Amino acid sequence: MLRKMMFLIVMMLLTAYLMSCAKLPESQIKIEGNVKMEIAKLGDSIPMTWGSMISVSSVSQFPGWVQVWFQDNNGNVYMIPYHVESNTFHTNYRYMKRK
């Protein structure tokens, strides 16, 4: 009987502790800097001047899409979205030129 009472007391304390936790406020995304990626139209193929593919990443808000990243010899970075299910690239790509 004593074990049951101790168990109930511990459970009540644990429940009270968990219910006393407050949800943290949503933090705002801080946008810093002034360098932005430019948007341009893609032709009928990916240009060789984009250089080598350096990464592929995904974004949870866009299931089925991945971002394919390229970097040329000058350090310029290009990103083009790719739709996996339809096996097609988006018509627009983004790029960031290095000076």
Secondary structure, DSSP 8 states (H G I E B T S, - for coil): -HHHHHHHHHHHHHHHHHHT-------------S---EEEE--SS--GGG-EEEEEEE-TTSTTEEEEEEE-TT--EEEEEEETTTTEE-SEEEEE---
